Amino acid sequence: MAGAMVGAVLNLALIVAITRAFSQETAGLLFSATSVFLIAAAVANLGASDGLVYFIARMRVLGGSGGVPHLLRLATGPAVLAACATAALLVVFADPLSRALGDGQAGVYLRLVALFLPFAVLTETALAATRAHHDMTATALLDKTGRPLAQLGLVGVVVAAGSSGLLALAWAGPYLPAAALAWFWLGRVLRRSVPEETVPESAVGPDASEHASFSLARTGGVPGSPGGPAARGADGRVDPSTFWSFALPRAAAGVAQMGVQRGGVVLVALLGGPGGAAVFMAATRVMVVGQFGTQAVSYAAQPRFAEQLAAGDHVGVRALYQAGTAWLVCLVWPLYLSALMFAPEVMRLFGEDYTAGAEALVVVCVGQVSAAVLGMGDLVLTMTGRTRLNLLNHTLALVSLLLLCVFLVPVAGTTGAAVALVVAVLLRKVLPLWQLRSLVVLHPFGRPVVIAAAGSLVWFGVLPSLWEAVLGGGVTTLVLAVSVGAAGHLMTMWSLRGPLSLDPRL
């Protein structure tokens, strides 16, 4: 989680540096180009990263982890080829896209970022494999800290040189060393790992075989289904058709998810111009900063959900779901509540021209507070092997975003885009909980979540309101409220770490 917090600060600093050093139009074009890059990376990944976590985790529980090297080759080769093809298409269609965005400079940005698309895919696949082995350090150091730190440093050089044309290179360039380091790290992890061909009784209990058989029947592990007996050879190798039948629907869902996260920026640029896209990007940065915390919890919980579902430990799944939801509330509610209370001051960090996005920021924060308390139902759904349902949910969320943006952006500008984004996010959160009701009933309304929500509301809702009533608004009040709230919140979490289920080993 420390890596996620550092990464969140670095990414926010990166956005602030760009918005303050360059015009709204230049910042909007860069943000649009990087949004296209991230959507393209989600396409090119082909769901390989989620497939690696899912199958490696099951191998570790059900046996056959000696097949991991084969699985890496099976996943990485097609993903890298897809990344190269997607990068080539991005270069070819850069000019039409730049004309749609209204400025030829966007074409230069798109061509530059396209060169680094294969390295982004290589980085994500390697880091996914390390997370499947319960090694979160590589993701924290390389993806959450090292790469954004390098981006910030290179952007600083570009700002000093006064050459906006190199902004895209400064943003995308760090993916290359990140890919090399991620694969080096994965090699070390694989050399340290010891194949576990049997299910350790201490890990899943004395009735492991019974639980595993039940889980295989209920979660897609029947013969011929993802992770089932017919899906793996005697040496633990996963059949290609089995792997890709799991991964490809997840890939499409990942594209839709990235479309929800980044599509609004592109749509605002198309419907309202690059200036509006820059304001919307700034207003939604708080959401993206919060996503670093969400990703930290998800990355840690994902292999454990897969292992528990493989062992049929549905009680453990419920407990981990509620504990994970409490962690999310502890981690992201302070951010969203602070931004909600001091929206004009937060937007002023990006420059005086960005204060018009304060209303959009309020809408986004309200939506994210609600989304956090709904937990990680979509992750649990994916780890049951039901990737087609996951795809349906993300597609419905993306369609709702597109339709609402088309109707609301021309009328309400960035605030309309924020409403569309919140509706899409909440739809994606609610649907999995309903779809999982026949397998494992999940709800966030447990003691850990209530305690986490109450503590966050006191330190970042009630007390800041009192500070503002006594001292008035402004940056000074914001700094005071956040400082006192952070100190009190940390002490509260530490003193209540037992009821909050804050296990440092996760």
N, C-alpha and C positions, 0 to 999 in steps of 0.2 A: 504494500500500500504506500510505503514511503516513496518508491519509484514512481507510482502513479501521481502522487502529490507534486513531486518535483517536475514530472513531465507536464502536468497541468499548468504549473506556474510558468515553465519555459514556453509552452505553446501560447499562453496568454501574452507573455512578453513579446513573442514573435509577432503576433497580430498587432499589438500596440505599436511596436517599432515600425511596422509597415504602414499602418494608418496615419501615424504622425509624421513620417518622413516623406510620404508620397501623396499625391492627390487622390480624391475619392475614385476617380475614373481609373487610375493606374492600379490602385488597391483592388477595386472591383474586378478588373480584368484578370489580375493575378489570382484572386480567390476563385473566380469562375474556372480558370484553367486548372488550378489544383483540385477543384471539385470534380472536374471531368477526369482528371488523373486518378483520383481515388475510386470513382465509379468504375473506370476502366480496369483498375487493379482488382476490384471485386469480381469483375467479369472474368478476367484472366486467371484468377486463382482457382477457378473451377470447383470450389468447395474442398480443395485438397487439405487445407489446414484443419477444418473441422473433422474431415475424414480421418486424418492422422490422429487427432486427439481421441476420437471415438474408438477406433480399432486398436490403437496402442493400449489405451486404458483397459479395454476388454481382454487383450492378450495378457496383460499383467495380472488380471484376476482369474481368467479361465485357462491360462497356460498358452504357450506358443509364442512367447515374446522373442524367441530366436528369429522370427520372421520379420522383425522390424526393419532391417536393412533392405530387404526386398520391398517392403511396403513403402519405404522412402523413395525408392526408384520408381515404383508404380505411380506414386502421387506426384512427384516432382517433375518428371520428364514431360508429361502432357501439359502441366501447368506452365512450365517455362516456354514451351512451344506456343501455347495460347497467348502468353504475354508478349512474345516476339511478334506474333501475328496482329495482336491488338495494337501494339505500338506502331507497326507499319501502317495500319488503317488510320490511326490517329494522325500520323504525319501526312498521309495522303489527303485526309479530309480536314486538315487544319484551317485551310483558307475558307471553305464554306462555313465552318463553325465560327471563325473569327468575324465573318460578315454578319452572321446571325447575332453575334454579341455586339456588333456595331463598331468594331475597331480592329484594324489590321495588326496591332501590337499583340492581340490575343493569339494570332497564328504563330508568332515567334515563341510565345510562352508554351503553347501546346506542343510544338515540335521539340522544344528543349526537354520538357518533362517526359515526353514519350520515350526518350532514350533510356530513361531509368526505370521504366515499367517492369522489365524482367527482374531487376534487382529488388524491387519492392516485393514481388511474388516470392523470390528466393528467400528473402528475409522472413516473411510471414510463415512459410512452410517449415523452415528450420526452427523458428521460435515455437511454433505449435508443437513440434515433436519434443522439444525440451520441456514444455509445459506438461505434456502427456506423461513425462517421467517425473513430475512434481518439482521440476527445477524452474522457479519463477525469476531467478536472479538474472538470467540472460535477457528476458523481456524487460525487466526493470532497468537494467544498465544500458542495453543497446537501443531498445525501441522507445522507452519512456524517458530516458535521460540523455544518452549519447547523441542520438540522431537530432532531437530538437535543439540540443545545445550547439551542435555543429551548424544547424540551420540558422540559429540566432546569430552565431558568430559570423557566418558568411553573409547574412543580410546586413550586419553591421559594416562589413567591408564594402558591400555594394552601396550602402548609404553614404559612406565616406567618399567613395569614388563618384557618386552622383550618377550612376548608370542604371536606370530602371530596367534596361533590357536584360540585365544579368540576374534579375530577381528570381526568375524561374529556375535558373541553374543553381542558385544558392539554396533554394527550397528543396529541389529534387536531388542534387548531387550527393548528399550524405547517405542516400539509400545504397550506394555502391559499397563503401566500406562497411556499412551495417550488414549487408548480405555476406561479405567475406567473414566477418567476425562471428556472425550467427552460425554459419556452418562449421567454423572452427570450434565453437563452443559445443555444438551438437555432437561433434566427433568425440570430444572429451566425455560428454554425458554417456554416449553409447559404450565407450570403452570402460567406464566405471560400472555400468549396469550389469547385473547378473540375471540371465534368463530365468524366469520363474515358470516352470512348466506345469506346476500344480498349484491349486488354490491353497494358500496358507490358512490353516484353520483359525489361527489367531486373528486373521484379518477380517474374516467374514463369519466366524462362529462355527459351532459344531455341525450345523445343518446346512453347510455351504452347498453341497451338491443338490439338496432339495430346493434351496432358494434359487440356485443358478438355473435348474431345470424349469422352475416356475417362471423365472424372469425371461428365459429364452422363449418360452411359449407366449408370454404377454408383451414383450418389447421387440418383437421382430427377430428373435434369435432362433426361430424354427428352421429346419433344414432348408437351405436355399435362400434364406433371408439374411440381412446384414448381421454378421457376427455369429451366425448359426453354425452347426457342425459341418454342413456341406459347404459352407463358405470358406473354410480353412482346410488346408492340407495337413498331413501328418506332421510336417515340419513347422506348422503354425502360419504358413503363408496364406494371405487373403486373396481370394479369387478376384481378378480385375473387374468382372461384371458386378460382383458384390460391392466392391469398394466404390465404384462410380455410380451404382444405383443409389447409394447413400449420399455420395458427395455432390453429384450434379444438381439434385433438387435443392440441396443446401447452398450451392453456388448461386442458383437463381434467386434464392431467398436473400443471400448476402448482397446481391446486386440491388434487389428491391430495398433492402435495409439501408444500403449506402445511398440509394436514390432518395429515400426519406430524409436522411441526414444532410445530404449535400444538394439534392435536387432543387430545394427551395432557392438556394443561391443562384443557380443557373436560370430558374424560371423568373426570378425577380430581375435578373440581368436582361432576359429576353423581353419581359413585359414592361419593365420600368427603367431599364438602362443600368450601366455599370455603377453609377453613383448609388442608386437604390440597393444594388447587390452588396456594395461595400457596407452600407448601414445595416442591412439584414445580417450579413456575415458577422459584424461586430456584435449585434444584439444577440445572436445565437452562440457566441463564443463561450458564454457562461455555461450553456448546455454542453458544449464540447469539452470544456474543462471538467464538468461533472462526469462526463462519459469516461474520462481516464480513471476515476474512482470506480465506476461501474465495471469497466474492463478489468481492473485489478481484482475485484471480487469474483467476476465471472471466470477469469483465467485460472484462479485458484480453485474454484468450485467445479469447473467443467469436468476434469478427469475424475473427481470424486463422485459426482453424480453418475457418470458412466460406470464406475466401478460398483457403486451401490445398486444401480438398476440391474447390472449384470449378475449381481449376487442375490437379487430379489429382496433387498433390504429397503422396503418401502417406508418403514418407520424412520430409518436413517435419512431417506430422501426428504421426508416432511420436516424433520428436525434441521437438516442442512438448509432447506429452503427458507425456513423461518429465521434461522440464524443469519443466513446470507442477506435476507431482507433487512434485518436489524443493522447489519454492517453497512448496507447501502444507505440507510437512513442516517446513521451516525456520520457517514463520510460525505454525503452530497447535500443533505438538507441544510447544513450550515452555509454552504455556498449559495444555494438557491434562495434561502430566506434572506440572507444579507443583500443579495442583488435585488430581491423583490422590495426590500425596505428602502434601499438607496439607489433605485434605478437611474435617476438623472446623474448622480455622482459617478456611478459605474460607467455609464456611456460617455461621460466627459473625459474619461481616461484615454479614449481613442481620438479625442479632438472635439472642439466645439461644434463642428459640423455634424457630429454623430449623436447629439442629444435628442434629435428627432426620433431616434429608435428606442427611447425609454419605454414607451407604451408597449412596443413589441417585446422588449425584455421582460416586462411584468407578465405578459401572457405566457411567454416561454417558461418562466420560473414557476408559475402556478401549475402548468402542465407537468413539469419535471418533478415537482414535489409529489404530485399524485402518482406519476409513473414509478417513482422510486419505491413507494410503499406497496406497489403491486408485485415487486420482486422479480425473480428470474424464471418465470413460467415458460418463456420461449426457449430458454436454455435446457430446461428439464424435458420439454417436448422433443427437442433435437436429440438429446441423449437417450431417449427411448427408441430412436431409429425412425421416428415419424417425420421425416424431412419433407414429405409432400404436404402434410398439414402445415408445417412451418413455412413452406413456400407459399401456400394459399394465404396465410395470415399476412406475410410481408407484401404479397401482391395486392391484397385488399388495402393495406395501409398506404402503399405507393399510389394506387389509383385514387384513393380518397384525397391524398395530398395534391395530386395533379389537378383533379377536378375542382377542389376548393381553391387552389391557387389561381386557376383560370378565372374563377368568378370573383374572388376576393381581392387579388392584387390590384387590378385596375381601379377598384373602388376604395380600398383601405390601405393600399401600399404594403409596407413592411409589416404592419400590424395584421393585415389580412393573411399574409404568408405565415406569420407566427401562429395564428389560429389554425390554419391548415396543418401546420407541423404538429401542433399539440394533439389535434384530433387523430392524426395518423399514428402518433406514438402511443396514445392511450388504447387505440383499437388493437395495435400489435401486442399490448400488454394483457388485455382482458381476454382475448380469444383463446390463448393456450390454457388458461385456468379452467375454462369451460370444457375444452376438448380433452383435458386430462382427467376429468371427473370420474371416468369409468376405470381408470388404472390406479391413480394415486390422488386423492383429494388434497389439493393444495390451497391454502389461504394464508394471508400474511398476519392474521389477527391473533397473534400469540403474545405472550408476556414480553419477550425480548423486543419486539417491534413497538409495543406500546411504550416501554421504557425509553427506547431510543427516540421515538417521536416526541414524547413529553420533554425530555432533556433538551432536544434541539429547539423546540418551540420556546422554552423558557429563555435559553441563552441567546438565541438569534431571532426571536420574534417579540417576546414580551419586553425584555430588557432594552433592546434597541429602540422600541417605541417610547419607553420612558426617557432614554437618553435624548431622543429627538424632541420630545415634548419639553424637556428642560433646557437643552442647549440649542435647539433648532437644527435644521439640516446642515449639509455641507460635508466637505471631505474630512474635517477634524472629527466630527461626530461619527462618520463612517469608520475611520481608523480606530477611534476609541471603542466603538461598539464591537468591531471585529476582534480587536485585541483582547478585550475583557471576555467576550463570548468564547473565543478560542481557548483561552486559559481555563475558564470554567467548564467548558465542554470536555476538554481533555481530562480534567480532574474527575468529572462525573463518569466518563467512560471507564477510567481506570478503577475508580471505587466500585463501580457496578459491572465490572468485566465478567463476573460470574453470571448474574442474571441476563446480561447482554450476549452471552455465549461468544465472547471475543477470545477465541482460541488463537494465540499467536503462532501456533504451529501450522495453521492453514496458510 
